[in-house]
């Protein structure tokens, strides 16, 4: 599969191809993923695969974008945003932390980092398809809550970054560096509860 640019074609086997690609990429990495293995995992011919994605980089990014987009939607749109901020932020924080600590999210992140020198655009596109989506969803909620007088925020972007980092605490680094493979629900809950309390102490209504 060439590594040149090419458009993404949508069709009835689009999701099927992405699912197969996700299975192979997450197992073998970007460089190790072969067209034959992806086509086999997706249950399609190589010709069908090429018709959707003429570019392996494009296929990987579309797979990562779809997963990250689903997570961003799950983190905020599935939550009743009219609830008090403490409840909304706790639910959003737990969903976010659970995802970034997952094996799937970690593998996508590591692939992007490993390929950053050869394909710098992977990092840029991954950020746009994942972290920036989550940032936008959360920032939009903060704007809504501030308009209702539930929060007092003068810089939405900074506030959003701060909440996301508070939710990671040191769990994310321990996961990335392989110090720990898993964290209990109690540990994650403790981190998120502290993040919410700290955030509201700074940005609660004046």
HUGI-V441765 format. One record per backbone hydrogen bond with DSSP energy under -1.0 kcal/mol. NH is the residue of the N-H (numbers start at 1). CO is the residue of the C=O. E is the energy in kcal/mol with one decimal. If there is no record, write none. Layout:
[[NH:CO:E] [NH:CO:E]]
This chain:
[[9:52:-1.2] [14:11:-1.6] [17:13:-2.4] [18:14:-2.2] [19:15:-2.3] [20:16:-2.0] [21:17:-2.6] [22:18:-2.6] [23:19:-2.0] [24:20:-1.9] [25:21:-3.2] [26:22:-2.2] [28:24:-3.3] [29:25:-2.5] [33:29:-1.1] [38:34:-2.3] [39:35:-2.9] [40:36:-2.3] [41:37:-2.6] [42:38:-2.3] [43:39:-1.2] [44:39:-2.2] [49:45:-2.3] [50:46:-2.8] [51:47:-1.8] [52:48:-1.2] [53:49:-2.9] [56:2:-1.5] [59:55:-2.1] [60:56:-2.7] [61:57:-2.6] [62:58:-2.3] [63:59:-2.2] [64:60:-2.7] [65:61:-3.1] [66:62:-2.3] [67:63:-1.9] [68:64:-2.8] [69:65:-2.9] [70:66:-2.0] [71:67:-1.9] [72:68:-2.6] [73:69:-2.3] [74:70:-2.4] [75:71:-2.4] [76:72:-1.3] [77:73:-1.3] [78:73:-1.0] [79:76:-1.6] [81:79:-1.1] [83:80:-1.6] [87:84:-1.1] [88:84:-2.1] [89:85:-3.2] [90:86:-1.5] [91:87:-2.2] [92:88:-2.7] [93:89:-2.7] [94:90:-2.4] [95:91:-2.1] [96:92:-2.5] [97:93:-2.7] [98:94:-2.3] [99:95:-1.8] [100:96:-2.5] [101:97:-1.6] [102:99:-1.7] [106:102:-2.1] [107:103:-2.4] [108:104:-2.0] [109:105:-2.3] [110:106:-2.5] [111:107:-2.2] [112:108:-2.1] [113:109:-2.1] [114:110:-2.8] [115:111:-1.9] [116:113:-1.1] [119:115:-3.2] [122:119:-2.0] [124:120:-1.3] [125:121:-3.0] [126:122:-2.8] [127:123:-2.4] [128:124:-2.0] [129:125:-2.2] [130:126:-1.7] [132:127:-3.0] [134:130:-2.1] [135:131:-2.5] [136:132:-2.4] [137:133:-2.3] [138:134:-2.4] [139:135:-2.6] [140:136:-2.1] [141:137:-1.7] [142:138:-2.4] [143:139:-2.0] [144:140:-1.9] [145:141:-2.9] [146:142:-2.5] [147:143:-2.0] [148:144:-1.4] [149:146:-1.2] [150:145:-2.6] [152:203:-2.8] [159:155:-2.3] [160:156:-2.3] [161:157:-2.3] [162:158:-2.5] [163:159:-2.1] [164:160:-2.3] [165:161:-2.3] [166:162:-2.3] [167:163:-1.9] [168:164:-1.1] [169:165:-1.8] [171:168:-1.5] [172:168:-1.2] [174:170:-1.8] [175:171:-2.0] [176:172:-2.7] [177:173:-2.4] [178:175:-1.1] [179:174:-1.9] [180:174:-1.6] [188:184:-2.2] [189:185:-2.6] [190:186:-2.2] [191:187:-2.0] [192:188:-2.4] [193:189:-2.7] [194:190:-2.1] [195:191:-2.1] [196:192:-2.7] [197:193:-2.3] [198:194:-2.5] [199:195:-2.6] [200:196:-2.7] [201:197:-1.7] [202:198:-1.2] [203:199:-3.0] [204:200:-1.8]]
